[in-house]
Amino acid sequence: MKKSLKQWVGVGTTVIMAATVVAGCGSTPEKTQQPTPAAGATANAKPFAGKTISLVAANHPWADAIKPLLPDFEKETGIKVNVESFFEDQLTQKLTVQFTSGSATPDVFMYRPLQEGKLFYKNGWVQPLDDYAQKAKDYDFADFAKSAVGSTTVDAKLAGIPIITEQEILYYRKDLLQKAGIAVPKTLDELQAAVKKLHDPKNEMYGFVARGQRSPLVTQVSSFLYSEGADFTNGDKASINTPEAIKAFTTYGTLLKDYAPPGVLNMSWPQAFGIFAQGKVAFLTDANSLYKNATDPAKSQIADQVGFAVMPGGKAGSKPYSITSWGLAMNAKSGNKDATWAFIEWATSKDIVLKTQQKGNPGARASVWDKPEGTTGFPADLVPIIKESSKNGVDHDRPTVISVGEARDAVGEIVQKLMTGETNIQPVADKANAALQAIMDKDKTK
C-alpha cells in the first residue's frame, strides 16, 4: 500500500501544476492551494493533511470493495473521504441537481460514461483529467485498455478514469453442443446454424435468447452492428440504415423472433438470464459482468454446463463492445482538485485495481489482467475471453449522444418491428435513422 502512495509526496508540485493548468480552462479555482511538500519529505509525510473530500458512489460491488481500503488511504495522505452511496437512478438525479446548482460537492463521483458522460461534460460539470493522468509519476496511464479510455473520452478530452469494464460475450451450453457435435460458433453464420439445430420448442428448448425490450436491446445489438462493419453513427451522421446495419439488425431480430422463448419482446437481462439459467436455452449473448447469473448454483440449474466464448464475427470479424460501464470523475467546481486527484489516482492505481478486481470487479488495467492473482475473482475459462474481447472491442455500446434515452428508443424500434413480423425493415430503418439524426442535431444546441 505504502509503495503506491509514495508518489504523491515526491510529485506534489506536478499535481498542483496540473490542477492549475486544468483549472485555467474555465473551471472555478481551488478554494485552497496545497503547498508543495518540502524537499526531502519522507514517505510518512501527509501532503494533504486536514483536507476532506466527498465521494458519491453507486450501490455497486466496486464501492463495496473500495470502502474497506479507505482507512489506509486516509492514514497515508491525511485526506478524509466522506462517502455517500445511492442506487443508479438516484445517483444520476442527485448529481444532476447538485451540478445544476453549481455545487462544489461532491468532489469525486462514480458515473456511467456512456449514459450521462457526454451530458455532464457538455454542461461543464466534469474536470478534464488529461494533464493529471499523463503527468502523474508511476501512474502508467498507458496501462489502461484503449477501449476503456475511449468510453470516458468526450471531444478528445479525458472526462473520467475507468473503474469497471464490460464486454459482450457468447454464453452457451457446453453439454448441448457436445451432445450434438457442434463446435463453439466463431462466426454469426455458425451461430445461426447452431441455434437452428438446437432449437426444440416442443421440448421447451430454445435456440437463443437476448434482450428484446426496445431500449435494453440496443446495447446488445451493438456488437452485431460492429461485427458487420456498421455503427450507430459515422461522424456527425446517423448510420443505422446502411446495408451493413440492416444485416446486423436482421440477424439479431430474426434470432429472437424465430428461436427465442415466448415473451422475449419484453425481456431485459434479468429475464433473459433467468430462462437461460433454467436450462431452457442453448445460447445467450449479453455482458460478461453478469456471468454469475448463469454460473451461481443458487441461481442456475445448469451452473456447471455454462461455456463462454468471444462474440461471433461477421463481415468485419469479431467486434464486441468493450466499454467502461462505470468511471470516476472530478467535479469541475471542486475546491480540492489536488486532493481529489490524489484519491482518483490511488483508487485506480495498479495496487488498488488488483485488490478490487480480486473481489470480482473487472478493471481496465491490462497489467492486472496479466497477473494470475488479478484473475482469481473470475472463472478461469472466462478470463481469456475478457482479455481478447478487450483487445478487439469497440468503446461504446449505444449511440454516443447527450439524449441517450431517445436515441436508444429510435434504434430499438428497428429490431422490435422485425420481431413483430415486419419483413421489410429498410423503411423502418430509414425512419429511425432520420429520428436519430434529429436527436444528434438537437444535441448540438445543448
N, C-alpha and C positions, 0 to 999 in steps of 0.2 A: 504493500500500500504506500509506504513512505517513498519508495522509489518513484512512483508515478506522480507524487506530489511535489518533489523537489524542484521541478522545472519552474514553478511559479515564482519561487524565491529568487532564482537567478535571472529570470527574464521579466521582472516586474516592469521594467522600462518598456519592453516590447509590448506587453499587454496594454499599458496605459497609452502608448503611442497609437496602437491600433484602435483603441476606443476613441481617441481624439480624432483620428483621421476619419473613422466611420461616422462619428457624431457630427462631423463637419458637413455631412451630406444631407443636411436638413433636419437632423434629429435634435431633440432637446438636449442641451449639455448636461453632463452629470452634475448632480447637486453637490457632491463632494469628490475630490480627486485624491486617490490613494497615493501617498508619497512613494517614490521609488525606494525600495529597500536599500540600506546602506551596503557599500561594497564589503564583501567578506561575510555577509549574512549567512547564518547556518541553516541547515535543513529544518531545525527546530523553530525557526522564526515563523511568526504568523503574519504574513504580509497584509492580511485583510482583517486583523483583529478588531472586533467591535462592529463589523459590518453584519447586516441582516438582509437576506434576500427572500423573496416569496416565490414559491413554486406551485403552480396549479397543474395537477396531474389528472389523467383519466383513471377511472377504476379499471386498471389493466394489470396483468401479471408483471409487466416491466416495472411499474410503480411499486408493486409489492416486493419486487426483488431489490430495488434501489433504496427503499426506506431503511432497512436494517444496516445499510452501509454508510448512511449519512453521519452517524456519530464520529466515524473515523475521519471523514472529510472535514467536519466542523473542528475536530481536535487539531488537525494539521494546519488548517488555514485560518482559523479564528472566525470563520463565517458561520453565522447561524442561519439555517434553512428552515423556513416555515412552510409547511406543506398542506395544501387543501386538495381533496380528490372529489371528482364528480363523474357521473355517468356521461357517455359521449354527447348526447343531445344537450344535457345540462351544461357541459363543459363549453360547447360552442356558444350557447346562449350567454353564459357568464362572461366569456372572453369578449364577445361582440358588444355587450352592454358596457363593460369597463373600458374597452378601447374607444368606443364611440364617444364616451365622456372624457377622453383624454387622460385616463388614469395612468399613473406611473407604475401601478401594480396590476398583475403580477410581474416580477422581473423576468421570469422564465416560465415557459409553459409547454405542455405537450399539445400537439396539434396534428391534424390529418392533412398532410401536404397536398394531396390530390383532391381533397374535398373542399378545404377552405383556405389553402395556402395562397392561391392567387388573389383571392378577395382580401385577405389580411395584408398581403404585400402591396397591392394596388392602393389600399387605403392608408399606407404608410404606418401600419401598426407593428411591423416587424423590422428589426435591425439587421441589415445585411452583415453577414459574418465572414465574408471573403478574407479580409485582412487578418482577422483573428485566427482563422483556421490555417492560413498559409504561413503566418509568421510564428505561430506557437512552436516553441522548441520541443523536439521529440514527439510531437503530436502525430506526425506521419499521416497527413490528410489523404495522401495518395493511396493509403491502405483501404479506404472506403470504396465499395463497389461503385463503378461508374454509373450504373443504372439507378442505384440508391441515391446518389448525389443528384442525378438528373431529376428525380422526383421532387427534391427540395430546392431546385433552382427555378427562379422566376425572372424572366427578362435578363438572363445571363448573370444574375446575382444569387448568391447563396442565402436563401431565406431561412434555412434551418439546418440542423445536423441530424442525419438518420439515426434512429434508435431501434426501430422494428422493421424488418423487411418481409416481403411476401412474394411468392411466385405461384402461378397457376401450374398445376401438375395433373397427371392422369392417375386416378386410383382404379385398381382393378382387382378382381377375384382370382387369386392365384390358382385355387383348386379348379375353378370352372375352365380356365384357359388350359390347364394341364390335362384335364379330362377330355377336352375337345381337341387337343393337339394344336392349339392356336398360339402363335408367338405373340409376345407383347407388341402391340402396334407401334410402329415408328413413324407412320405417315397417317394423314387424315383418311386417305383411301383405305388403308389397312384397318383403321379404327372402324370405319363404317361397315366393312366386310365382317369384322369380328362381332360387332354389335348385332348385325343382322343374323349371324349364325347362332348366337347365344340367346336371342330374343325368343321367349316361350311364354307368352302371356297366359295361355291356358293353364299353365302350372305356376302362375304368379312369379315368373322370372322375366324381368325386363332387361333389355339390352343396354340401356343408357339412361342416366339422369343427370341433370344440372339445373341451375336456376332458370325458372321460367317466368317469374314475375317481371313486369315491364322494366322497372328501374334496376333491380338487382342483377338481372341477366347481362346488363351492359358490360360489367367488369369481366365477366367470364367469356363473353363472345369476343372480347378484345384480342385474346390470344389467337383465335381463329382468324381474325382480321389480319394481324401482323404476319401470321404464318402463310397467308395467301398474298402477301406483299401490299396489303392495304393499311389504312389508318383512318381515324375519325376525321382528321384534318390534314391538309397539305399547305403549310404556311398559314396564310390568313383565309384560306378557303376550306369550306366543308367538303368532305370527300367520301361520304358514306353511300354514294350511288354509283361508284365505279364498278366495272365488271369484277374486279378482284373482291371488292366489298360485298357485292351481290352473291358471289360464290360462297364467301365465308358465312354470311347470314343464312344462306340456303342450307349449308351443311349443318350448322348448329340448330336451326329451326326444324329441319327435317328429322334430325336425330331425336329431338324432343317430341315432335308430332307423331312419328311413326314407331318409336321404340321406347318411349318413357312410360312410367306408371301413370294411371289416371290422376288427374288433379295437378299435373306438372305446371300448368299455366299459372297456378297460384303458389308455386314453390320458390322460396328463397333458400339460403344454405341450410338452415336447421331442418327443413322438411326433406331436402334432397339427401343430406347425410343420414337423416333418420331412417329413410326407407332403404338406403344402401346398407346401413348397419343392421337392418332386419334380415339381410341376406336375400333381398328380392331383386337386386340389380347387379349386372356384371361390370359396368364401367361408370365412373363418375369423374367429371372434371371440376375442380374447384381449387381453392387456395391451400397451399401446403401447411399453412399455420393452423388449419382446422383438423389436422390429421387425427388428433386424439378422439374425435367424434366417431372415427371408424375403427380405431385400434384399442380403445379402452374397453376391457371386458365388461365393465359395469354399464357401458352404453351400447356395446356392439355384440351381436351374436356371431359375427364372423371375424372377430378381432385378430385371430391368428392366420387368417387367409387373405389379408389385405396386402396388395402389392402397390408399389409406387413407380411411376415412370415419367420421363420428361414428356412435355406436351408434344403430341404427334405433329409432324411437319406437313406443310402444304407446299405450294409453289415456291415460296421463299425460304423453305426449311422450317425448323422448329424455332418459333419466335414467341415464347410465352411472355406475359408481362412479368416484370421483376421490379417491384416498386418499394418505396418507403411508405409503409402504411401509417407509421407514427414517427414524428420527429420532435426535436426540442428547438424552440425558437426564443429569441430575446425580444422583449418589449422595447420598441424604439424610444419610448419615453422613460425607460428605466433610469433612475438616478444612481444606479450602482452597476454600470456596464462592466467595469473591470472585474468586480467580484462575481457578477453573473456569468461572464465568460469563463472564469475560473471554475465555476460549477459545471458548466456545459462541457468544458474541456476534460474535467475529471470524469463526469458521468459517461462520456463517450470515448474515454481512453481505452487502450488495449486491455489493461488490467481489469477495468470495471466491466467492459463488454464481455470479457471472458466469464466473469462472475455472473452477470445477468443472463448470459447465453446458457450457462450450465443449468439455469433454472427453467430452460425451455423457451427463452425469448430470442428469436432469430435476429441476430445483429447484422451490421453491414460491413464489418471488417474482415477482409479476406484472410489476414494472418490468423485470426481467431478460428475461422473455419478450417484452416490448415493444421491446427493443433488437435491431436487426439482428445486432449482434455476439454477442448472447446466444443466438442460434438456429443458429449455424454448426455445432454438433455434431449437427444433426438434418436429415433430408431436408426440403427446402423445403415440399413438399406435406403433410408430417406436422405442421408447426408450427401452422397454423390449427386443425387437428383437436384437438391437445392443448389449445390455448387455449380453444376452445369447450367442450370436454369438462370442463375445469377449472371453467368458469363454471357449467355446468349440473349438475355431478356431485354425487354423494352421498358422504358422508365415511367410509363403511365398505363392505367387500365380503364380510362374513361376520357372523354374529351377534356382537354386542359383549358377550361374556360372559368369565368367567375360564376356564372349561373349554372352550376353543375347539375342541379336537380332538373331543370328544364331541358338541358342537353341530354341527360340520360333518358328522360321520357321520350324525346324525339327519336333517339336511336332505338330504344327498346320496342317501339311500335312496329318497326320493320319485322322483327323476329316474331312478335306476337301475331301479326297479321298472317304470317306464313303458318304459324302453329294452328291458327283457327281456320285454315283452309284456303287462304289466298294463294292462287297458283302463279300469278304474275306480280312479283313484288317490285318490279322496276318502277312503276308509277308511285308505289308506296315509298320506295327509297328516294325517289326524286322529290317527293313532298317533304319527307323527313330531312333531306339534305337542305332544302330551302329554309326549313324551320331552324335547323342548326346554324345555317349561315346568318339568319336574322338574329339569333341569340349572340353569335360572335360579334356581329356589327353593333348590337346594342351594348355589349360589354365594353366596347371601345369608348363609349361615352361615360362610363362609370369612373 
